[in-house]
Amino acid sequence: MKWTKQQLNNFFFLLGVVAVVVMVLTFDVSFAELWQHLMHAGYWLIPIIGIWVFVYGLNAMAWRCIILSNADKDEVSRKRLDSLHYFWRIFRLTVTGYALNYATPVGGLGGEPYRIMELSKDVSNQHATSSVILYAMMHFFAHFWLWFSTIFLFLALAAIGYCPMSPAIGTSMAAAIVFCLAAFYVFSRGYKNGLVVKIFKWLGKVPGLKKWSTRFQERHAEALQNIDQQIAALHRQDKRAFYSSLLLEYASRIVQSLEILFMLLLFGIDCGGGIDGLLLAFLYSVLILSFTTLLANLIGFLPMQLGVQEGGFMISIALIGMSAKMGDNYDAAALGIFVSIICRVREILWILIGILLMKLKE
């Protein structure tokens, strides 16, 4: 039985609704405790939730750069894809794609297939597939650049006494630099030569998938080669689109760190106040986001990253030495739990928004 795109759309919609219901019913705090935390957040909930309009907006702009770089050179086609109305469509698909990824174990099981399905209404299936794969690569590539750059941010702050340094931390940072450099090499190979064909060859080595992988490659050999060619073409032929997309994705991480800054300020942690104090608190927020997302990606098989936000936040503030700066009036564990709960509330709200956008008529 071959499903129509409308049936698949309904399936993804139902998947998202079920996921939201399960998340709400399995919230690991009582309603009274949840309400207490929400009241503590107060009006700060508005910027905490609202900042994601800009985060997703930057993500959508990064994806649009990739879509346009691979678009048909026909002037009418490019004008349509570059229109403000089409940006709104890409923004919707961006939010919905991340909503499905957040709602399912092993992110990408729902979001990427849904984006390919919807984008193929505007461009060819090969163009849609290569654009979604390229954006997924760029999204993860930007993560590595965040982790790599924040290593040097941490070292710079440690040099002037704002972060602790020890032989163990220094060794860990050196290992992280090597890890990121190795990842950059792997990404460069993927961008130069494509990786879809290689992925299916690797799948052929998995027990039980060899016959399926061989048949799929034989039936779609030309399409897979074309997708790889489009992936390689972005870096080789349109470096401006490549680096614009990377910069926008990286900028979205910096904007996202404002969410953590708002929560620190909510707890009265402003590193002494004034412009210097706010700047230092913002830099700490970038470090916390970097370390927390690293941990979240290492344990990416958990839906909504259960337990990662508390642990990642607590580990991060300990690593950068913020625990000592918080003083006796602040409980790092309580702050970690608060951040986790507010982030989950924000995730559920944006997942709900993303699911509802699936049914919004254009």
Buried (B, 14 or more C-beta within 10 A) or exposed (E): EEEEEEEBBBEBBEBBBEBBEEBEEEBEBEEEEBEBBEEBBEEBBEBBBEBBEBBBBBBBBBBBBBBBBBBEEEEEEEEBBEEEEBBEBBBBBBBBBBBBBBBBEEBBBBBBBBBBBBBBEBBBEBBBBBBBBBBBBBBEBBBBBBBBBBBEBBBEBBEEEBBBBEEEBEEEBEEBBEBBEEBBEEBEEBBEEBBBBBBBEEBBEEEEBEEEBBEBBEEBEEBBBBBBBBBBBBBEEBEEBBEBBBBBBBBBBBBBBBBBBBBBBBBEBBBEEEEEEBEBBBBBBBBBBBBBBBBBBEEBEEBBBBEBBBBBBBBBBBBBBBBEBBEEEBEBEEBBBBBBBBBBBBBBBBBBBBBBBBEEEE
